Amino acid sequence: MTHTLTETALRSVRLFTLAILALCAALFAPAAQAKEPVLDIQVITSDKGITAWLVEDHSIPVISFQFAFQGAGAALDPENKQGLAQMASNTMDEGAGDLKAQDFQRELRNLVISLGFTASRDHFAGSLKTLSKNKERAFELLKLAVNEPRFDKDPVERMSKANQSRIRSSLSDPDWIAARLMNDVAFAGHPYALNSGGTLSTLNAITPADLKAFHKARLGRNNVMVAVSGDITPEEVRIRLDELFGDLPEASLTPPADLTVQNSGKTFVYERDMPQTLIEIMQPGIDTHDPDYHAAQVMNFILGSSGFGSRLTTEIREKRGLTYGIYSTFYNLDHLFGFTVSTSTKNENVPEMLSLIQKEFQTMLSDNVSKKELEDAKSYLIGSLPLSLTSTDKIAGLLLSLQLNGRLANYLELRENAIESVSVKDVRRVAERILTPENFTTVLVGKPEGLDNATPIKKIPNAE
């Protein structure tokens, strides 16, 4: 495949970045030896036992306040109420206390306050971002939204219709279809297989009473985790924690069972008349607390997560021109650890593409990586993290994700040391542990040619 100027430039940028990271490591070696923290994280506990991680920064008058109710996500939604957590996230800020939806949203706009909620399969989260001068009203509005959401009939119906419109639009999106099908087959028999965004019928069935019950049952002072970054002191954070969450009840939640990737070794096809086939592959991954996890991150960078320069991209895009992009990544949930590959190719090239992906997996688990591949991967993984922490939002988001993953406050330093210590033998060992190309669960969306062993899927599950 002939390289375009853009591809060459991208590759040059990547190599230049790696060189800069290596230079920085050399120049600042004394600082690294002194174990200076990547972030100065303060752990704060309120009088009522609520904990927050804080990175204090008074250089700009902005506060980012993020939080999550652990284990309160869509995996707990009943099958006939799929989308319940999603609907709660859409309506928690649609009026609270004495403020109806329009009044509540007007105050947010007038004071330039960003306040919202999100629902994942595992957790129910929220975020607040405000200028320091508006923080008093911002925290008052957040307290109302967390403690006294109204769930009025009109906003609930409006959000239900908006979500149904989203689903109808998604039914023509091949990427969404592939993801929906992968959830169904890889997580078969588990709540993760259900549609966290709801279905056309279940969204119609969700009432204000359901949302009030959700709020009462899942959001508690005992399962909230908080991350704060910006222009705020530890003492103020300690006080705000009890103001915001101290009056919530204690949640008593039953988590779903642990799961491994289902339908291993099987291929599923959903036919659509289009020139390319989308390919989604999943196999079992590795626990994020496994001693080999950081070696696995290095292995994945070399194999497919780094884009240009990765083995999958080099062999499949650059040498053969079979795709515009191919990536591998770890797909980790609280109760499942997966490893995925995503790509697309012309319908007639699907068998070759699948064969080449398996070949690259096999090569990774049977041969050692080069020392240059190893050092490039380690330099990037270590150096790119500090460079990504460019805003209070990103810092608070990282702090929250670390807490939800059960990490210690000094994890970033532990991570750096763990990655730095990874050897060629470690990469080989973890590849042998993890990579199982014979156990791929594969979903194809398109009209692939030359496949004899694929199971057809006629209807998109948990959509209508």
Order of alpha helices (4+ residues) and beta strands (2+ residues): alpha-alpha-beta-beta-beta-alpha-alpha-beta-beta-alpha-alpha-alpha-alpha-alpha-beta-alpha-beta-beta-alpha-beta-beta-alpha-alpha-alpha-alpha-alpha-beta-beta
